[in-house]
Amino acid sequence: MNTKDVIDIIDFYEPKLKRRTLLTTFIISLPIVLVFSVILE
């Protein structure tokens, strides 16, 4: 699954939200999740 597939899925399930907002949220949340996973180990 590549980035385009993910964006297409997001657009399909969240048609009311803008792609840019969702993509930004994903990019911001991803490193936060990674940091927490490292801390919890």
Secondary structure, DSSP 8 states (H G I E B T S, - for coil): --HHHHHHHHHHH-TTS-HHHHHHHHHHHHHHHHHHHHHH-
